[in-house]
Amino acid sequence: IENGRKPVPEKLINDVSNYFTEHGISKSEWQRLAEESSTQFKLDLVDASEDDRTLYLAFGRSAKLLPEKEKKKIMEILRKYEHI
């Protein structure tokens, strides 16, 4: 449906999630899948500290360069603080 250049439209997410909610898949699951399929995302840095901004930007620039083993270690750390 989408070619990855634009985020999935909210109306499409709602329409699809309404259909599949009737079949046992929640809207939050569809929202998560839509976000994961996006090729770009925006990060609100308004209330972020200087250290947080540095961390977010450094990770964003280097994530593709990290070996899989290191990415798995980072994900293990993050899972402790938020359900991923």
N, C-alpha and C positions, 0 to 999 in steps of 0.2 A: 504494500500500500504506500509506504513512504520510501524515499530513496536515500535518506540519511542527511539530506541537506537542511532540512527544517525539523524542528521538534514535532513529535506526534501531536496533532491538534487535540485539545482538551475534549471537544465534542466527540471525536472519534473514540477517545479513551472511555468517555461516559457511555456512549452507545454500545460499544463492545463489552464493557464491564457489566452493564445492565443485563445484557443477553447472557453472559457467562455466569453472573451471580445466580441466576435462576438454575444454573447447572453446577453450582458448588464452588466456583472460583470467585474470590472476593475482589472488590474494586482496588483495595490496597495492593493486592498481588499484581493486578493489571498495571497499576501506576508504577510499581517497582520495575516491572518488565519494560514498560515504555521508557522509563528513565535509563535503564541499563542499555537499551537499544540506541539511545541517542549518541551521536558522534561528538557532540559538544555539550557543555553545561555551563551555567553561570553559578558563581559562588558569591554569596553576599558577604563582603568583607567590612561592612560599615562598622560593626562593633568588635571586629577582630583586633587583637593586640598586634604590635609590630612583630613579635616572635611568631604569632599564629600566621600572619600574612607571609612571612618568610618561609615558614614550614609548608604552607599550602602551595606557594609558587614553586618552591624547590622541588616538591614532590611532583607537581604537575609537569615540570620540565624534564624530570629525570625518570619518571615511572616507566617509560618505554625502554629505557636503557638498563633497568635493573634485571638481574638474573631471576629466573622463576623461584629459586630457593629463597632469595631475599624478599621477593613479593609475598611469598607464603608466610614468612616471619612477620612481615608488617601486618598482613591480614589477621594473623593470630593475635597480635597486640590489639588491633582495632576491635576485634570480636569481643574482647573483654569489656569494652565500653559501650558498645552499641550492637544490637542484633543486625548482622550483615548476612 
